[in-house]
């Protein structure tokens, strides 16, 4: 079954609109302001607590999955993650932390995973 360019364009526009509406919905319907201009309610809680929670889940997932599949690889990931955290605590610079941790991961992977 062939799909024409018009159908593909229409489907792309509909999907884009649905994604846009899903992202805008919380800001339109859950945002409330107190008389002093401060935010209150559910959205303020979500904006404050969901990003750190999501990053924590992703970090633990990226560390635990290699341990289940290959403990040597898990050790490499854990060591590189610890170095990344240490660099960030010492330097407080995300670029140094990310690049240092990535370099450490690849170096350890070449040395340990041969």
N, C-alpha and C positions, 0 to 999 in steps of 0.2 A: 504494500500500500504506500503510494507516494504522497508526500506532504508538500504542498505548495509553499512558496515563500510567504504568501499572505497568511496562511494558517500558522506558520512558525512565528511570524511577527506578532500575530494576535495572541498566541499562547505566551510568548515572551512578555508582552505588555500586561497580560492578566496575571502572570506569576509575579512580575515586578510590583504590580499594584497590591497583590495579596501580601507580599513580604513587607512592603511599605506600611500598609495598614496594621499588620501585626506588630511592627516596631513602634509605630506612633500611638497605638491604642492605649498603652499604660500612661503615657504622658498626657493624653487628652482627657482621660476619664478618672484617673486616680490622683492626680496632683491637686492638692489643696493648700492654700496659703492662709496662715494666721494673719490677723490684722497688722502685726509688726513686720510682716514680710517673710517670716520664717516658714519653712515647709513643715508640714506635719503629716502624720498618717502613714499608711502602708508603703507608699512609693518611696518615701524618705528612708524607711528601714531597708527596703529592697536595694535601693541605690547604694546604701552604705555597706550592707553585709553580703550581698550576692557575689560581687567580684572577688573578694578575698576567699570566700568559700569555694568558688569555682576554680580559682588558681590552685588552692590547696588540694582539691580532688584531682586535678590534672597532674600536679606534681607527684602525688603519691601513686597515681596510676602509672605514670611514666617510670617510676622507680620499681614498683612491685612486679609489673609484667615481665621485665627481663629476668628477675629472680625465679619466676615460675618456669620460664622457658629454658634458661641457661644460667646457672648460678655465677659462672665466671663473668658473663656479660653484666649480670646484676651488680657484681662488685665494681665493675668499671663505671657503670651508671651512678652508683651510690657515691663512689669516690669523686667523680666529676661534679655531682650535685653538691656534695659537701664543700668542694673547692669553690664552686660558684657562690654558695651561701657565705662562705668565709670571705671571699673577695668583696662581696656586697656589703657585709658588715664592716669590713675594714675601710674600703674606699668609698662606699655609698655612690657608686657610679654604675648604672645599669649596663652601659656599653662594655666597661672593663669586666664586669661580672660575666656577662653573656659570652664575650669573646674568649675570656680566660677559661671559663668552664667548657666551652666548645673545643678549644685547643687541647685542654687536658683530656677530654673524652677521646678525641681522635688519637692523641699520643698514647694514652693508656690502652686503647683498643688495639693499636698496632703492636704494642709491647706484650700485652697479656693474651690477646685473642689469636695469636699466630697459629 
